[in-house]
Amino acid sequence: MVHNVKDLPDQSSARQLFRQAGILSSQGAVPSHLALFVEQAQDAIDALFKLIEQGDVAAERMVDFQQLLIASCQRVLCHPIVSNNRYLRRFEQGVTESQARHECQQFSVFALNFDVAQAKLVANAPTEEVYYERLNVLLNEKGIPYKDGFEGDLTGLWRNETVHFTWLRKMADGLGLEFKDIGKEWLGKPGTLAFVNATFETYASSDQNIASGAAFAIENWAANYLWKPWIAGMEKLNATRGTPVDLGYLKYHDLEEQHHSQATLDELLENFTEPWFDSERFLAGAERMLTDGVQAYYESQLQSLPDKDDSWPTELS
């Protein structure tokens, strides 16, 4: 155990670290796509500091972890598809019925196949504890609610009304899409299928470093810049309709994703202390998920978007 405060590492705040690295300006507000990550990175730093105080982790590991947080911020949160997604920036300003339908249909193909990838991730769990954590995520998607909030123990009670696909169906129904019009791979545009394939190859990789990096990328992208602009655009559309489209699927996941992004940082700290952890492979997995998957998806969405006028960007970023 560390008894002398002089032996403890510098516990610089996350905001200080990102400013020193040139990610944040010395003055001014934290950009919206970084605000949640800065807050959650601080929690991770505090948690590691406690482990060092208790003597569970060597003091010099703090610097390594701080560098990992900086690299994660630079290569994941500052990736163009997260920090400057011009498709979503324009989407949040308002969309037509056809554009909303197009987004719902293509995302549904990814969403249903994501569950397939999650099942593979369960099968490849390195420990029994991780197996049940991943299984709970999958079972929740398939209709068994958590007892309290968005994580922890499940109720054990299945209902069709709590299957996430049921909520997606409600949104699709409101946009005139039938069951046959959503989720099927043959409906996917090239970028949508690239997103699905990247999910299978990275998020569900048997390489734990690649898989954890991809999960970190997916959850932090979604928590910081997916649901809110989508919701904003749909709410503007609803304001023009007599019967609003049900946005429960979007709003639930907007809240859930903030818990998932925190979980990825908690898991990153846990993995960081394991002998098998390789920070470069972790970051490579994250970047591959964003570039080969998320970016390919939105490039395809922008290219295939119906009713596209001059207010839409010609390039994604």
PyMOL commands that set and color helices and strands:
alter all, ss='L'
color gray80, all
select helices_A, chain A and resi 5-7+14-20+32-53+61-77+80-83+86-91+97-123+128-141+160-162+164-174+179-181+185-187+190-203+208-225+227-238+248-272+279-304
alter helices_A, ss='H'
color red, helices_A
deselect
rebuild
show_as cartoon
